[in-house]
């Protein structure tokens, strides 16, 4: 199943990612475990291709070594539309220290594949489920926005600004700063400061374990199994109150 998803690419990888995180209780555990690598473990692209995308985005003849002191060839994660590399920016001034950043690079064919997949989805919805056409349109709009990293950069900056206004950032929430002083950010490349931490899925797992132990269960997996069993029994008996 996962091999087929990877071969089809595009929106199908995205659907697999969503199901790997939201499919608890809907899919068997073996399917969830099989789909989990799609979150950030998709096979990465060749580094020569990635570096070419970054340099093309600069548009002024600069190379990676002109902008970065270091650029790790092995990505720290690869997903449906892009992969992310650790790097170190060259300082703008002699008195500035080098800065560790994350460089997110979009795959060149992603936009074309997503547009085709979403157009087919919208057509199928019009033919077989016209009452859901607005949902299909909203999904298409959402993914079109996701494919433009310039919009993602603006969203990060806006989110950080609002969090600061409410006294949440950086004391309680930390939003990575966009680093575009070098003019490297583009529709297909996003550079952000590097923040140490754990993945969202791991953080959710830790919180689920904490709640499960508070309810007398061994861990989050046991609690989810119990809840899924209770839900199945409930619906098998006809549902209701």
C-alpha positions in Angstrom: 0.0 0.0 0.0 2.7 2.5 1.0 4.8 1.6 -2.1 1.7 2.3 -4.3 1.1 5.6 -2.5 4.8 6.7 -3.1 4.6 5.7 -6.8 1.4 7.8 -7.3 2.9 10.7 -5.3 1.2 14.1 -5.0 -2.0 14.3 -3.1 -2.0 10.5 -2.4 1.0 10.9 -0.1 -0.8 13.8 1.6 -3.9 11.6 2.2 -1.6 8.8 3.6 -0.1 11.3 6.0 -3.5 12.5 7.2 -4.7 8.9 7.7 -1.5 8.0 9.6 -2.3 10.7 12.2 -6.1 10.9 12.2 -7.0 7.3 11.4 -6.9 5.9 14.9 -10.1 4.0 15.4 -10.8 4.0 11.7 -7.9 1.9 10.4 -6.3 -1.2 11.9 -3.0 -0.6 13.9 -0.9 -2.4 11.2 -2.1 0.2 8.6 -1.4 3.1 10.9 2.2 1.8 11.5 2.7 1.2 7.8 1.5 4.7 6.9 3.5 6.5 9.7 6.7 6.9 7.7 4.8 9.1 5.2 4.9 11.9 7.8 8.6 12.6 7.3 10.2 9.4 6.0 9.4 9.6 2.3 12.5 8.6 0.3 14.5 11.9 -0.3 15.5 13.3 -3.6 19.0 13.5 -4.9 21.0 16.4 -3.4 22.1 17.7 -6.8 18.5 18.3 -7.7 17.8 20.0 -4.4 20.8 22.3 -4.6 19.8 23.2 -8.1 16.3 24.3 -7.0 17.8 26.4 -4.2 20.3 28.1 -6.6 17.7 28.7 -9.3 15.5 30.4 -6.6 18.3 32.8 -5.9 18.2 34.0 -9.5 21.4 36.0 -9.3 24.2 33.4 -10.0 25.0 32.7 -6.4 25.7 29.2 -5.3 25.0 27.3 -2.1 28.5 28.1 -0.8 27.9 31.8 -1.3 24.9 31.8 1.0 25.7 28.9 3.5 28.7 28.0 5.5 27.3 24.5 5.8 24.5 22.7 4.1 23.8 19.1 5.1 23.2 16.8 2.1 21.1 14.4 4.0 17.7 15.8 4.8 16.3 15.6 8.4 12.9 14.8 6.9 11.2 14.3 3.6 7.4 14.3 3.0 4.8 14.7 0.3 5.8 18.1 -1.2 9.2 18.9 0.1 12.3 17.9 2.2 14.1 19.8 4.9 17.9 20.2 5.3 19.9 21.7 8.2 22.3 24.4 7.2 24.3 27.3 8.5 23.8 30.8 7.1 26.8 33.0 6.3 26.6 36.2 8.5 25.6 39.4 6.8 28.2 41.4 8.9 31.6 40.4 10.3 30.3 40.9 13.9 27.4 38.5 13.5 27.7 34.8 14.4 26.7 32.1 11.9 23.1 31.0 12.3 21.7 27.4 12.1 18.7 27.2 9.9 16.3 24.8 8.2 16.0 25.0 4.4 12.7 23.6 3.1 12.8 22.7 -0.6 9.7 21.9 -2.7 10.0 19.2 -5.3 9.7 20.6 -8.8 6.9 18.4 -10.1 4.7 18.8 -7.0 2.6 21.7 -8.1 1.7 20.1 -11.5 0.8 16.8 -9.9 -1.3 18.4 -7.1 -3.2 20.6 -9.7 -4.0 17.5 -11.8 -5.0 15.4 -8.8 -7.2 18.1 -7.3 -8.8 18.9 -10.6 -9.7 15.2 -11.0 -11.0 15.1 -7.4 -13.2 18.2 -8.1 -14.5 16.6 -11.4 -15.3 13.3 -9.6 -17.1 15.2 -6.8 -19.2 17.1 -9.4 -20.2 13.8 -11.0 -20.8 11.5 -8.0 -21.3 13.8 -4.9 -22.2 17.3 -6.1 -23.4 18.2 -2.6 -19.7 18.1 -1.5 -18.3 20.3 -4.3 -17.6 23.2 -1.9 -15.5 20.9 0.2 -13.5 19.9 -2.8 -13.0 23.5 -3.8 -11.9 24.4 -0.3 -9.4 21.5 -0.3 -8.0 22.7 -3.6 -7.6 26.2 -2.3 -5.9 25.0 0.9 -3.3 23.0 -1.1 -2.7 25.8 -3.6 -1.8 28.0 -0.6 0.4 25.3 0.9 2.4 25.0 -2.4 3.5 28.6 -2.3 6.2 28.9 0.4 6.1 32.7 0.2 2.6 32.5 1.7 3.9 30.1 4.4 6.6 32.6 5.3 4.0 35.4 5.6 1.8 33.1 7.8 4.7 32.3 10.1 5.5 36.0 10.5 1.9 36.9 11.1 1.4 34.1 13.6 4.5 35.1 15.5 3.3 38.8 15.6 -0.1 37.9 17.0 1.4 35.5 19.6 3.7 38.3 20.7 0.8 40.7 21.0 -1.0 38.3 23.4 2.2 37.7 25.4 2.5 34.0 24.2 5.6 34.3 22.1 8.4 33.5 22.9 7.6 32.8 26.6 5.1 29.9 26.0 5.1 29.3 22.3 8.1 29.6 19.9 7.5 30.3 16.3 10.6 29.9 14.0 11.7 33.1 12.5 11.8 33.4 8.7 15.4 34.1 7.5 15.1 35.9 4.1 17.8 38.5 4.6 19.7 36.9 1.8 16.7 36.9 -0.5 16.8 33.1 -0.7 13.1 32.5 0.1 10.9 31.9 -2.9 7.8 30.0 -4.0 9.8 26.8 -3.7 12.4 27.5 -0.9 11.8 28.5 2.7 14.5 29.3 5.2 13.7 29.3 8.9 15.7 29.4 12.1 16.5 26.0 13.5 14.8 25.1 16.7 15.6 22.0 18.7 12.6 19.9 19.7 10.6 16.8 19.2 8.1 16.0 16.4 4.4 16.8 16.8 3.5 13.1 16.7 5.9 12.4 19.5 4.6 15.3 21.6 1.0 14.0 21.0 2.1 10.5 22.0 3.7 11.8 25.3 0.5 13.7 26.2 -1.7 10.6 25.4 0.5 8.6 27.7 0.2 11.2 30.5 -3.6 11.2 30.2 -3.8 7.4 30.0 -1.8 7.0 33.2 -4.0 9.5 34.9 -7.0 7.3 34.0 -5.3 4.2 35.3 -4.1 2.8 32.0 -0.6 1.7 31.1 0.0 4.0 28.1 -1.8 5.9 25.3 -1.9 2.8 23.1 -3.9 0.9 25.7 -6.2 3.8 26.2 -6.9 4.1 22.5 -7.6 0.3 22.2 -10.1 0.5 25.1 -11.8 3.6 23.6 -12.0 2.0 20.1 -13.4 -1.2 21.6 -16.1 0.8 23.6 -17.0 2.8 20.4 -17.4 -0.4 18.4 -19.5 -2.0 21.1 -21.6 1.1 21.3 -22.3 1.2 17.5 -22.9 -2.5 17.3 -25.7 -2.1 19.9 -27.3 0.5 17.7 -25.7 3.7 19.0 -27.7 6.4 20.7 -27.4 7.7 24.3 
